[in-house]
Amino acid sequence: MEPIRDDHALRQLFAGLVEHTFCSEVGMCNPKLTDYVAGLLVDFTHIDRLNAVRNAQGKRLDQIATMLAIATEDMPASPSDRDKKMYRQIGDYTLFWAGLYPEQIRRARKQRSDVLLDYVNQGKRSYAIASELSDDDSNPPAWLFRDLSDDFEYCLYGLGLLRKGWRSDNPGGAGGGDLIL
C-alpha cells in the first residue's frame, strides 16, 4: 500500500485539526509532535498500517501482549532496528486506541491477553525505548519519541478532544457525527 501523499486533503484535514486542538486546547505547540500525530491518524486510516505487526505466518496482530512476544520471531536487518520498529508501533497503537477509542480497549480486555496491560504505561514505555534505540539523526528523531513518551497523557487528552469534535458540531472538530477511521 502506498502512503497518502503530503498534499492529500485527508492529511491536510488531520494536520489542521491536530495542530489546532493540541496548540489551542491542550497547550502543546510542538509542530513536529503534532505533525507526527496527524501522520499517525492518516496512516492508521488503513487497517494494514494499524495492524502492521504480523507473526511468522503473516497473521495481523492486534494485541500488545502478542506484539511484545512476537518481536523475537522476526529476522530484521538488526535486532535494534526490529526493536525500534516494534516499540514505535506499540507506542503508536496504544496512543491511537487509548486516545480515540478507550471504550474499545475496555471491551477487548475482557476477551484478550491484553487484560493485564496498562495501555498508557505501555505506550509511554514503548516510546521511551524507541527513543533509546534511535538517535537525533533518525527519522523520526529520538527526541520526538522522548516527547511522545513524556507527553503521552497530553496527547491522549488531545486525541479525546478531537474525537469529541468529530462527534459534535464543534467548529474545531470535523463536525456532524462519528468519523470512522
Backbone torsions as a table, in degrees:
resi	resn	phi	psi	omega
1	MET	NA	131.3	179.9
2	GLU	-81.3	145.2	178.0
3	PRO	-67.6	154.2	177.0
4	ILE	-73.1	130.7	-176.2
5	ARG	-58.4	154.3	178.8
6	ASP	-62.6	-29.3	-177.3
7	ASP	-94.5	7.0	-179.9
8	HIS	-68.5	143.7	-177.2
9	ALA	-60.4	-35.8	179.6
10	LEU	-64.4	-41.8	178.2
11	ARG	-64.8	-41.3	178.4
12	GLN	-66.2	-39.6	177.9
13	LEU	-61.3	-53.0	-178.9
14	PHE	-63.1	-39.3	179.2
15	ALA	-60.7	-45.3	179.6
16	GLY	-66.0	-44.0	-179.6
17	LEU	-64.5	-45.9	-178.6
18	VAL	-65.9	-46.3	-179.8
19	GLU	-60.3	-46.4	-179.7
20	HIS	-61.7	-50.5	-176.2
21	THR	-65.7	-48.2	-176.4
22	PHE	-66.8	-39.7	-176.9
23	CYS	-78.6	-49.6	-173.2
24	SER	-84.6	-30.9	-176.0
25	GLU	-104.5	-28.4	-179.5
26	VAL	-101.3	-26.0	-178.9
27	GLY	86.2	19.6	178.2
28	MET	-105.6	94.3	-179.3
29	CYS	-101.7	70.2	-179.7
30	ASN	-120.7	95.2	-173.9
31	PRO	-56.2	-38.5	-180.0
32	LYS	-66.3	-40.0	179.0
33	LEU	-67.8	-45.1	-180.0
34	THR	-66.7	-35.6	175.3
35	ASP	-62.6	-40.9	179.7
36	TYR	-63.2	-47.4	-178.9
37	VAL	-63.9	-42.5	177.3
38	ALA	-62.3	-42.2	177.5
39	GLY	-62.9	-37.8	176.5
40	LEU	-61.3	-45.3	178.7
41	LEU	-61.3	-42.5	178.9
42	VAL	-64.5	-48.3	-178.8
43	ASP	-60.2	-39.4	-175.8
44	PHE	-80.3	4.2	172.6
45	THR	-70.0	-15.8	176.9
46	HIS	-108.4	128.7	-175.4
47	ILE	-58.7	-31.8	180.0
48	ASP	-67.7	-25.8	176.6
49	ARG	-84.3	-36.8	178.6
50	LEU	-62.7	-44.7	179.5
51	ASN	-109.6	59.7	-175.6
52	ALA	-72.4	-24.1	-178.5
53	VAL	-81.7	129.8	-179.5
54	ARG	-129.8	155.2	176.5
55	ASN	-84.1	-177.2	-175.7
56	ALA	-62.1	-25.7	178.9
57	GLN	-87.7	0.0	178.2
58	GLY	89.2	4.7	-179.9
59	LYS	-74.5	132.1	177.4
60	ARG	-64.9	140.4	178.8
61	LEU	-109.6	130.7	-178.7
62	ASP	-125.7	23.0	177.1
63	GLN	-128.0	132.9	-177.8
64	ILE	-61.9	-43.7	-179.0
65	ALA	-57.7	-41.2	179.5
66	THR	-70.0	-37.9	177.5
67	MET	-61.0	-42.5	179.4
68	LEU	-64.5	-40.4	-179.7
69	ALA	-69.8	-35.0	-174.3
70	ILE	-77.3	-16.6	-175.8
71	ALA	-53.5	-33.2	-177.6
72	THR	-79.1	-12.4	-178.9
73	GLU	-83.4	-25.8	-177.1
74	ASP	-73.3	155.1	176.4
75	MET	-122.0	81.2	-179.2
76	PRO	-83.0	-177.5	176.8
77	ALA	-58.4	-37.8	177.4
78	SER	-151.4	152.1	176.8
79	PRO	-58.4	-36.1	179.3
80	SER	-63.7	-43.2	178.8
81	ASP	-63.6	-44.6	178.0
82	ARG	-59.5	-48.5	-177.5
83	ASP	-63.5	-42.4	179.5
84	LYS	-61.0	-45.4	179.0
85	LYS	-64.7	-41.3	-179.2
86	MET	-64.3	-48.8	-178.2
87	TYR	-69.2	-33.1	174.4
88	ARG	-62.8	-46.9	-179.8
89	GLN	-61.5	-40.7	179.3
90	ILE	-65.3	-42.3	176.2
91	GLY	-60.7	-46.7	179.7
92	ASP	-62.5	-45.5	-178.0
93	TYR	-62.2	-46.1	-179.4
94	THR	-68.7	-38.1	177.8
95	LEU	-62.2	-45.9	-179.8
96	PHE	-60.0	-55.2	-174.7
97	TRP	-70.4	-44.7	-178.4
98	ALA	-70.0	-29.4	-179.8
99	GLY	-81.8	-42.7	-174.6
100	LEU	-98.8	-34.6	-173.6
101	TYR	-135.7	57.3	-177.7
102	PRO	-61.1	-27.5	179.4
103	GLU	-66.9	-28.4	177.2
104	GLN	-68.3	-35.0	177.7
105	ILE	-63.8	-45.3	180.0
106	ARG	-60.8	-42.3	179.3
107	ARG	-67.0	-45.6	-175.8
108	ALA	-67.9	-32.2	-179.0
109	ARG	-60.2	-28.1	-178.7
110	LYS	-68.7	-20.2	-174.1
111	GLN	-120.4	3.2	-170.4
112	ARG	-130.8	171.5	178.6
113	SER	-72.7	-12.6	178.4
114	ASP	-76.9	4.9	-174.4
115	VAL	-55.2	-32.6	-176.8
116	LEU	-96.1	-5.4	-176.9
117	LEU	-85.2	141.3	173.0
118	ASP	-97.1	106.3	-175.5
119	TYR	-58.2	-38.9	-178.5
120	VAL	-65.4	-51.1	-179.9
121	ASN	-64.8	-38.1	178.5
122	GLN	-66.9	-38.4	177.3
123	GLY	-64.6	-46.6	177.8
124	LYS	-60.0	-46.2	-178.7
125	ARG	-62.9	-43.1	-178.0
126	SER	-65.0	-43.1	176.6
127	TYR	-65.6	-36.8	177.8
128	ALA	-63.1	-43.3	178.5
129	ILE	-66.1	-41.8	177.7
130	ALA	-59.8	-36.3	179.0
131	SER	-67.9	-35.6	178.6
132	GLU	-70.6	-27.2	-179.4
133	LEU	-90.6	-0.5	-179.9
134	SER	-113.4	173.1	168.9
135	ASP	-131.0	175.0	-174.9
136	ASP	-74.2	-4.8	174.0
137	ASP	-96.9	-4.4	178.5
138	SER	-71.3	165.4	174.2
139	ASN	-124.8	109.7	-5.3
140	PRO	-72.1	158.8	-176.3
141	PRO	-74.4	159.5	-179.3
142	ALA	-56.4	-40.0	-176.5
143	TRP	-63.8	-30.5	178.8
144	LEU	-68.2	-41.6	175.5
145	PHE	-63.6	-37.0	176.2
146	ARG	-63.1	-43.7	177.6
147	ASP	-62.0	-42.2	178.6
148	LEU	-62.7	-39.0	178.0
149	SER	-67.4	-49.4	-177.8
150	ASP	-64.2	-36.2	-174.9
151	ASP	-107.5	23.5	-175.5
152	PHE	-55.3	-46.9	-178.4
153	GLU	-64.2	-37.2	177.3
154	TYR	-65.6	-38.8	177.1
155	CYS	-64.4	-40.9	176.6
156	LEU	-59.6	-44.9	179.5
157	TYR	-60.7	-45.9	179.0
158	GLY	-61.3	-42.1	177.8
159	LEU	-65.7	-37.0	175.6
160	GLY	-62.2	-40.2	176.6
161	LEU	-64.8	-39.5	176.5
162	LEU	-58.8	-46.3	-179.1
163	ARG	-62.6	-42.5	178.0
164	LYS	-60.1	-39.3	177.8
165	GLY	-64.4	-37.7	177.9
166	TRP	-65.3	-32.3	-174.7
167	ARG	-86.7	-7.0	-177.0
168	SER	-125.3	-171.3	174.9
169	ASP	-97.8	24.4	178.9
170	ASN	-60.3	123.1	-178.7
171	PRO	-62.0	-22.0	178.1
172	GLY	-79.1	-16.6	-178.1
173	GLY	-101.2	-176.0	-179.8
174	ALA	-74.3	-19.3	174.9
175	GLY	75.2	158.2	167.0
176	GLY	62.9	35.5	173.2
177	GLY	118.8	179.3	-177.7
178	ASP	-67.3	138.4	170.5
179	LEU	-100.5	121.0	-177.5
180	ILE	-91.6	126.2	178.8
181	LEU	-101.1	NA	NA
